[in-house]
Amino acid sequence: MGGCTYFPFLPRMGFFGGGVVSILLWGLIIAGVIYLVMRLTRLSGSNRNTPQRDTTDSLEIAKQRYAKGEITQEEYTQMKKVLLQ
């Protein structure tokens, strides 16, 4: 009793048995690899821009607080200096 060429632990059942199972297993493996690659590229892309975006958002908040009069000009200048370092 021979096994499938790609998966020797599966019994050979012809096209509708072992062939379909082999196709499904390879499809799952390929889909898993594609999912992992997409997930890794998405994670690395989001981490790349985070510090710049945080600094921009923080500066915008400081500008708004200064415009509303919640902080003085000296406080705003100090915040801006710290954020741009």
C-alpha positions in Angstrom: 0.0 0.0 0.0 1.8 3.1 -1.3 1.4 6.6 0.0 0.8 9.9 -1.6 4.0 11.4 -3.2 3.9 14.6 -1.1 2.5 13.1 2.1 3.6 9.5 2.5 1.5 9.0 5.6 -1.7 9.4 3.5 -3.1 6.3 1.7 -3.2 6.5 -2.1 -6.9 6.7 -3.1 -6.8 8.1 -6.6 -7.8 11.6 -7.6 -11.0 11.8 -5.5 -9.3 10.5 -2.4 -5.6 11.2 -1.9 -5.3 13.8 -4.7 -8.0 16.0 -3.3 -6.5 15.7 0.2 -3.1 16.6 -1.1 -4.4 19.6 -2.9 -6.3 20.7 0.3 -3.2 20.2 2.5 -1.0 22.1 0.1 -3.6 24.9 -0.2 -3.7 25.2 3.6 0.1 25.3 3.8 0.3 28.0 1.1 -2.5 30.0 2.7 -0.8 29.9 6.0 2.5 31.1 4.6 0.8 34.0 2.8 -1.1 34.9 6.0 2.1 35.0 8.0 4.0 37.1 5.4 1.1 39.6 5.3 0.9 39.7 9.0 4.6 40.3 9.4 4.8 43.0 6.8 1.8 44.8 8.3 3.4 44.7 11.7 6.7 46.0 10.5 5.0 48.8 8.5 3.0 50.0 11.4 6.0 50.2 13.8 8.0 52.1 11.3 5.9 55.3 11.4 4.7 55.3 15.0 7.3 57.6 16.7 7.0 60.3 14.0 3.2 60.1 14.2 3.2 60.3 18.0 5.5 63.4 18.0 3.3 65.1 15.4 0.1 64.3 17.5 1.8 65.5 20.7 2.9 68.8 19.1 -0.6 69.3 17.7 -2.1 68.8 21.2 0.5 71.2 22.7 -0.4 73.9 20.0 -4.1 73.5 20.8 -3.5 73.8 24.5 -1.4 77.0 24.0 -4.1 78.4 21.7 -6.8 77.8 24.3 -4.6 79.5 27.0 -4.3 76.3 29.1 -0.4 76.6 29.0 1.9 79.6 28.9 4.3 80.4 26.0 7.3 79.2 28.1 5.5 75.8 28.8 4.7 75.4 25.1 8.3 76.2 24.1 9.6 73.7 26.6 7.2 71.0 25.5 8.1 71.6 21.8 11.8 71.4 22.6 11.4 68.1 24.5 9.2 66.6 21.8 11.5 67.5 18.9 14.6 65.9 20.5 
